[in-house]
Amino acid sequence: MWNPGDDDDEPIIHRPFHAILAMDEDRVIGKDGYLPWKVKEDLRWFRKTTTGNTIVMGSTTWRGILAKHGPAFPGRHVVVLTRGKGDPSWGEADVVHSIDELLESTRRGAFPGQVIIAGGVQVFTEAMPHIEKMYLTQIVGHHPGDIWMPAFESEFPCVETLEEHPTCTMKLLSRAPATP
């Protein structure tokens, strides 16, 4: 586990966040702590995009995943962003208590690979000013939900379609064009 006092002498590096998000045509991203759809292409995409990296999620999202699947993120480092105190359900996940703490830890190189924000909506909203790229899966159809993603697309003017399937489309949204 990372300890903020362990690396005070390490150089500060710039590592902007990326994000990964799936939402349907109504901007629904969740229901009762879970995804309201089961789209195998999206699950495959999530695994492919996040493997070898650090994924950051709020405690509600983490608990929902644990309740349904257990801590099933092989090959990825998990960080839980919470205002709460210790919780045994976090297991091997690192814990940060604010976006500022996450930024500082990231700048010091505390986490492996790219730091990818993975939800929920409050974490996305708080991290949005620091997100450089968004991997967006647009799920076809309308699904019952209780969590909706606010509009963010205007902040990411560069859009590239990466994959298309009958059930969903994966896009890369970025704040600036990719450099050659």
N, C-alpha and C positions, 0 to 999 in steps of 0.2 A: 504494500500500500504506500502511496505517496505521502510524504510528510512535508508541509510547506517550509519547514526550517532546514530541511536537508540539503537544499540546493541554492542557498543564497548567493554563492559565488559563481553560479553558472551564468553564461551570457543570456541576455534576453533576445529572443528571436521573434520575428513577425510570422505568425501562422494564422491566417484568417480561417474562420469556420466554414464548413460546408453544411448542408442540411439535406435530409431525405424525408420525403413526405408523400403520402398517397391520399388523394381526396376524390370524391365522386363529383358528379355534375352539379350537385347542390352545395358543394364545399364541405360535405360531411367528412370528418376524419375519425370519428369514434362513436361507440355506443356502449355504455356500461363498462368502460375501461378496456374495451377490445375493438379490433377492426370489425366493422359491420359487414364485411365481405370476406370470402376466401378465394383469392385470385392467385393461382400458383405462379403465374408469370411475375406478379408483384413480389411474392415471397422470394422467388429465385433472384430477382433483381436486387432486393434488399440485401440478401446474403452476399451476392457478387460485389455489390458496391461498398459494403461495410467491412468485409473480411480484410484483416490486416490493419484495421484502423480503430479509432476510439469512437464509441457511440455514446452520446449524452442524452439522457432522458430524465423527465421528472419522476418523482416518487410514485405518483398515481399510475403512470404508464408502466413503470417498472413492476409495481405490484400486480397490475393487470396481466402482464406477460408471465410473471411467476405463477400466478393463479392458474393460468391456462396451459402453459408450456414448460414451466420450470426455467432455470437459468440457462437457456439453450442458445448461447452465442459463442460457439467455438471459433477461435481464431480472431476474436475481437475483444477489445478492452472496454469495459462498461464503466461509465461515470453516472452516478445518480445525483441530480441537482435537487436539493430539498432544503427547506427552512427548518425541518424537524431535526431532532437529536438522533442518536444512534438507533438502529433498527436491525435486528438479526436477519431480516429478510434480504438485506442488501448483500449478504454473503461476501463474495470476493470483489464486488464492485467498489470503486473508489467513490467517495462522497464529497461534493462541494456544496456550499451553502448560498452561493450567489453567482451571478454572471461575472461579476468582477473577480471573484476567486477563480472561476473557470478560466477567464482570460489570463490572469496572472500565471496560473499553473501551465496553461498552454504556451504562453510566451517563454516560460522557463524550460520548455521541452519535456514536461513531466509525463506526457501521454504519447503512446506510440502512434505512428501514422498520422493521417488526417483526422482532425476532430470534427465529427459529423453529428449535428443536432438531429435527434430522432423523435422528438415530441415530449410531451403533449403541447397543446396550443399555447399555454402560458410560457413554456420554455422557448418555443418558436418565437413568440412575440418579444420576449426579453432579449433573445439572441439576435433578432433580425438585423439590427444595425451592424453586426459583426460578421454576418454571413456573406461570403463572396459568391458562392455557387449553390444552387438548389437543384437536387435531383427530384423531379416531380413525376409521380405516377398519377395520371388522370384515369380514374376508374370509370368505365362506361356504366351509365344507369343512375338510378336514384335509390338510395338505401336509407333505412330508418337510422336515425342518429341522435345523439345528444351533445355532440361537440362539433363545431363548425370552425373552419379556418377563415380568419379575416382576409380581406384582399391584400395581396403583397406583390402581385405580378408587375405592377408599375415600377417597382424598385429593381427589377431584373429585366432590362429591355432586350437582352440578347437571348434568343431562344433557339435551341437546336433539338430536333426530334432524334432520339437515339434508337428507340425500338417501337414497333407498332404491333399490336395483337388485337384480336376481336374483343377482348375484355378490358384492355387498357392500352395507354400510350405512355412511354417514358420519355421525358424531356429533360434537358439540361438548361437551366435558366442561370444567367450570370449578369453581374453588374457591368461587366466590360467584355468586349470581344476577346476571344482566346488569342493568345500571342502565338505566332508561328514557331 
